[in-house]
């Protein structure tokens, strides 16, 4: 072979290697994985020029029309996503749930998007999202409200307070329907100031509705988790002491993590019966309610089939390895686990065959105290509602990856966390670098 032909062949081989390297940059993929080409165009559409209060989270109404930045301020702003205009600034804050299952919309908005709920101390306030006018104030608690939620149909509202009570309200009339005593509040004499302050600080309680609105779950700190009939107020079951709990998508199951970190439990919602105990941290339900993962069960790690109650998808992933996000894609085809103390990353798994699609490095910052290592910050991840891509938002940028093979699709360098994808999947809202302003970006997937 002439020297020129050899030189040309080597040069062409070099170009092929360079091209493949650029396609796989930013992701670690399984050998033999097929790269499915796709594209994501991102275009700035609207700026929301906020000036007060750093944004700690973002909520969108179910119809994607109202944008609410969540801050530490004692007021809440309502912005119109279509015009970019400020609708109103209202009294009260949005309370973030301790272990949300799904979007934040149900903790702030009614199902029809017409009402926003804020909390101002002992009171819950309901606002008209069209103009920011106060509809009604719900009062009756003797201590501050710690969590609140609308029922899925928007007809009932639950408020949980440090006074140990949960109150159920008619969301339309504002009438009190019932009061449930969910935990005991220890009383101290007036002169024991520090004890009283500590008791108030630890009097945390979270409240959740099942998907059909028929059951209510209350999870107080260091006290018994309880399941209630939301229509009658009758107790259904006591589920032990847990630091978190949530319903499955249809409400058929409840998953709780024990307060002593000795394991996690799966319960039947209808009867409150304990079905099984597993190892692991914050496991997630698949949207089609076929799988629970990642869990350890009968000596193996993987995805538990909720129909057979057997671990049918063993996975070579680590349990209790500083997990920060566990989720299934909306189409229930992809499982994701973000974990790791040194070298934090998110692993994408094809549920059909258990194959690792990609392992993507994501941002995280390690902390340390005298007791243990921990993560003091990590990149916030979320799936596109149509299962087309994965979004990661950190302190310097917002990134998008293809779900089929983990290829990077696009990056917003002008945005940071927190960020949110609209329910329609047509746009994303990111926080600006100053942590106050917000930007809306139009998305187009090719």
Secondary structure, DSSP 4 states (H G I P E B T S, - for coil): --HHHHHHHHHHHHHHHHHHHHHTTT-EE-TT-------EEEEEEEEE---SS---EEEE-TTS-EEEEE-SSSEEEEEETTT--EEEEEESBPPPPTT-SS-SHHHHB-TTS-EEEEEETTEEEEEETTT--EEEEE---SS-EEEEEE-TTSSEEEEEETTSEEEEEETTT--EEEEEE-SPPPP--TT-HHHHHHHHHT--EEEEE-TTSSEEEEEETTSEEEEEETTT--EEEEEEEEEEEEE-TTSSEEEEEETTSS-EEEEETTT--EEEEEB-SS-EE-TTSSEEEEEEETTEEEEEETTTTEEEEE----SSS---EEEE-TTS-EEEEEE-SSS-EEEEEETTTTEEEEEEE--EEEEE-SS-EEEEEE-EEEE-TTSSEEEEE-SS-EEEEETTT--EEEEETTEEEEEEE-TTSSEEEEEETTSS-EEEEEEEE-
